[in-house]
Structure formats: structure tokens, C-alpha cells
Amino acid sequence: FGGLGILNTRVLNESLLLKWVWKMYNADEKDICCNLLRAKYLKKRGLQKVKHKFYLEAAFSIGNGENTRFWIDTWLGDVPLKLEFPRLFACCRSRDIVIRDCWEQDEWDVSFKRTFGPAEVREWNRLLQWLDGVHFSDQPDQAVWKLERKG
């Protein structure tokens, strides 16, 4: 907002678009209206332009793990796993895999392009320690703001 009381419409529009992305992500999967909006508008250029800002400022509380990306989204710790475990991310087979697809038969099953050297083995063991406390539920994943404790 300017000093003369003139609104910066670009900032206002971006804020409103981010609010829509937030609502669409956190909407109940059974909500017909949100499903319609998601199908029609989530791929639109305006929302795509602000979607990356949403992911920069949001962390994810894991429910069923079906909507949160294992490596790219912030869901375990304060930064995405790709930044905390860069050697593993560099050799992972699928960079945008969702969390639920990494969990098979009650154990973590993350696919990599090659065998590990000593540095990757250390990172993998550390990652497994981090993942030890992860539990799934029947609820969908929820986005929370990183800047506020309550989301």
C-alpha cells in the first residue's frame, strides 16, 4: 500500500490468489465446490505464478501422506528434505514423489538411481532416524504456515 492511500493491486491480487491456493489445498476432498474450483482453476497461469510462494511459506502436517511431496515440501523439520539430505536427493529416482508412495509394507522404500557411497549411507541412516517417528492417519495432509506456531 502506498503512502497516498493507493492500493498496490499487484500485491493485493497475489495475496488473494495465494489465499485461493491455500483454500484449495486444505479443502475437504468431498467438497464438491472446491473440487470443481481445483479442477478448473488450479492449472491456470495466475495461480501457477503464486503457487511456488505458497510452497515456500507453507509446511505440511502429515495425515495420509497422499498430497505432500517427500523431498520438495517442508514436512519433517524446518526445511525440505532435499536441502537437509542433498546427496540423497541428487541420486533419488523420483524427485516429486509423495510421502505415501515411499511407504511400502510398513517400511520406508525410497528408490535411488545408484548404490550409495559412504557419504550417502551416513545421510540415509540419519534420514531413517528422522523418519522413525512418522505416523499416518486417514485424514488428508494439511498445510500450515511456517511463520506461526499454530499454522
C-alpha positions as CSV (number, residue, x, y, z in Angstrom):
1,F,0.0,0.0,0.0
2,G,1.3,3.4,-1.0
3,G,1.7,6.5,1.2
4,L,-1.1,8.2,-0.6
5,G,-3.6,5.5,0.2
6,I,-3.3,4.0,-3.3
7,L,-3.6,0.2,-3.2
8,N,-0.9,-1.8,-4.9
9,T,-3.2,-4.0,-6.9
10,R,-0.5,-6.5,-7.9
11,V,0.3,-7.3,-4.3
12,L,-3.4,-7.5,-3.4
13,N,-4.1,-9.8,-6.4
14,E,-1.2,-12.0,-5.4
15,S,-2.5,-12.2,-1.8
16,L,-5.9,-13.2,-3.0
17,L,-4.5,-15.8,-5.3
18,L,-2.4,-17.3,-2.5
19,K,-5.5,-17.4,-0.3
20,W,-7.2,-19.5,-3.0
21,V,-4.3,-21.9,-3.3
22,W,-4.4,-22.3,0.5
23,K,-8.1,-23.0,0.5
24,M,-7.9,-25.5,-2.4
25,Y,-5.1,-27.3,-0.7
26,N,-6.8,-27.6,2.7
27,A,-10.3,-28.2,1.4
28,D,-12.1,-31.4,2.2
29,E,-11.8,-33.9,-0.6
30,K,-15.6,-34.4,-0.5
31,D,-16.3,-30.7,-1.0
32,I,-17.8,-30.6,-4.5
33,C,-17.3,-26.8,-4.9
34,C,-13.6,-26.9,-4.1
35,N,-13.1,-29.9,-6.3
36,L,-14.7,-28.0,-9.2
37,L,-12.5,-25.0,-8.5
38,R,-9.4,-27.2,-8.2
39,A,-10.1,-28.9,-11.5
40,K,-11.0,-25.7,-13.3
41,Y,-8.5,-23.1,-11.9
42,L,-5.6,-24.8,-10.2
43,K,-3.7,-25.1,-13.5
44,K,-4.5,-21.5,-14.5
45,R,-1.5,-19.3,-15.1
46,G,-2.3,-16.8,-12.3
47,L,-2.4,-19.5,-9.7
48,Q,0.7,-21.2,-11.1
49,K,2.6,-17.9,-10.7
50,V,1.9,-17.7,-7.0
51,K,1.9,-21.4,-6.2
52,H,5.7,-21.5,-5.6
53,K,5.3,-18.8,-2.9
54,F,2.7,-20.9,-1.2
55,Y,5.2,-23.8,-1.0
56,L,8.0,-21.5,0.3
57,E,5.9,-20.3,3.2
58,A,3.9,-23.5,4.0
59,A,4.8,-26.6,5.9
60,F,2.7,-29.7,5.9
61,S,1.2,-31.7,8.7
62,I,1.0,-35.3,7.5
63,G,-2.2,-37.2,7.6
64,N,-2.4,-39.9,4.9
65,G,0.7,-38.6,3.1
66,E,-1.0,-38.5,-0.3
67,N,-0.7,-34.8,-1.1
68,T,2.7,-33.9,0.3
69,R,5.9,-34.4,-1.7
70,F,8.6,-36.4,0.1
71,W,11.7,-34.4,-1.0
72,I,10.3,-31.0,-2.0
73,D,7.8,-30.0,0.6
74,T,8.6,-29.0,4.2
75,W,7.0,-31.7,6.4
76,L,9.8,-33.0,8.6
77,G,12.0,-30.4,10.2
78,D,12.3,-26.8,9.2
79,V,13.4,-27.2,5.5
80,P,12.5,-29.6,2.7
81,L,14.4,-33.0,2.8
82,K,16.1,-32.1,-0.4
83,L,18.0,-29.4,1.4
84,E,18.7,-31.4,4.6
85,F,19.8,-34.5,2.6
86,P,21.3,-33.2,-0.7
87,R,23.3,-36.2,-1.6
88,L,20.3,-38.5,-1.4
89,F,18.1,-36.0,-3.3
90,A,20.8,-35.9,-6.0
91,C,20.5,-39.6,-6.6
92,C,16.8,-40.2,-5.9
93,R,14.8,-41.7,-8.8
94,S,11.7,-39.6,-8.4
95,R,12.1,-36.1,-7.0
96,D,8.4,-35.2,-6.7
97,I,7.2,-38.5,-5.2
98,V,4.5,-38.1,-2.5
99,I,5.2,-39.4,1.0
100,R,2.7,-42.2,0.9
101,D,4.4,-43.7,-2.2
102,C,7.6,-44.0,-0.2
103,W,6.0,-46.2,2.5
104,E,5.5,-49.8,1.4
105,Q,4.6,-52.8,3.7
106,D,5.3,-50.9,6.9
107,E,8.8,-49.6,6.0
108,W,10.3,-46.8,4.0
109,D,11.0,-47.6,0.4
110,V,12.7,-44.7,-1.4
111,S,14.1,-45.5,-4.9
112,F,17.5,-44.3,-6.0
113,K,19.4,-44.4,-9.3
114,R,22.6,-45.9,-8.0
115,T,24.2,-47.6,-5.0
116,F,25.4,-45.4,-2.1
117,G,28.9,-44.4,-1.2
118,P,29.9,-43.8,2.4
119,A,28.5,-40.3,2.5
120,E,25.1,-41.3,1.1
121,V,25.0,-44.2,3.6
122,R,25.5,-41.7,6.5
123,E,22.8,-39.5,5.1
124,W,20.4,-42.4,4.6
125,N,20.9,-43.6,8.2
126,R,20.3,-40.1,9.5
127,L,17.1,-39.8,7.3
128,L,15.8,-43.1,8.7
129,Q,16.2,-41.8,12.2
130,W,14.2,-38.7,11.3
131,L,11.5,-40.8,9.6
132,D,11.2,-43.2,12.6
133,G,8.6,-41.1,14.3
134,V,6.3,-40.6,11.3
135,H,2.8,-42.0,11.6
136,F,0.0,-41.8,9.1
137,S,-3.7,-41.3,9.6
138,D,-6.9,-41.4,7.5
139,Q,-7.0,-37.6,7.4
140,P,-5.7,-35.7,4.4
141,D,-2.4,-33.7,4.8
142,Q,-2.9,-30.1,5.9
143,A,-0.9,-27.0,5.0
144,V,0.3,-24.8,7.9
145,W,2.1,-21.5,7.8
146,K,5.7,-21.8,8.9
147,L,5.7,-18.3,10.4
148,E,3.0,-19.2,13.0
149,R,3.2,-22.0,15.6
150,K,-0.5,-22.9,15.2
151,G,-0.4,-22.7,11.4
